[in-house]
Amino acid sequence: MPGFQFIQDPVAYGTRTHHGNMDVWDHAIADDLQQASVVMATFVWPIAQRDAMLPRRPAPRDRTERRPGAAGGR
């Protein structure tokens, strides 16, 4: 599945609990986890039930090919 980014509410994002030794379940907010689960399921379920795969950009023929404007591209 292609990558999709869901924007996280920055209420406690970036504080000392983010990816630190304090980033444990005790600091998780149940309502936020439930909402995130519903958002993800609402998005993923219809994709999983599609008759056809999601449209994709064709893969480059050569790994050294870069898209114009991409990092390191020409």
ChimeraX attribute file (.defattr): number of C-alpha atoms within 10 A of each C-alpha:
attribute: neighborCount
match mode: 1-to-1
recipient: residues
	/A:1	9
	/A:2	6
	/A:3	5
	/A:4	7
	/A:5	5
	/A:6	9
	/A:7	6
	/A:8	10
	/A:9	8
	/A:10	8
	/A:11	7
	/A:12	13
	/A:13	11
	/A:14	9
	/A:15	12
	/A:16	11
	/A:17	14
	/A:18	13
	/A:19	11
	/A:20	9
	/A:21	8
	/A:22	12
	/A:23	13
	/A:24	11
	/A:25	8
	/A:26	8
	/A:27	11
	/A:28	12
	/A:29	10
	/A:30	11
	/A:31	9
	/A:32	12
	/A:33	11
	/A:34	11
	/A:35	11
	/A:36	14
	/A:37	12
	/A:38	12
	/A:39	12
	/A:40	12
	/A:41	12
	/A:42	11
	/A:43	12
	/A:44	12
	/A:45	10
	/A:46	9
	/A:47	14
	/A:48	12
	/A:49	9
	/A:50	9
	/A:51	7
	/A:52	8
	/A:53	10
	/A:54	10
	/A:55	7
	/A:56	8
	/A:57	5
	/A:58	6
	/A:59	8
	/A:60	10
	/A:61	7
	/A:62	7
	/A:63	7
	/A:64	8
	/A:65	11
	/A:66	13
	/A:67	11
	/A:68	9
	/A:69	8
	/A:70	8
	/A:71	8
	/A:72	8
	/A:73	10
	/A:74	9
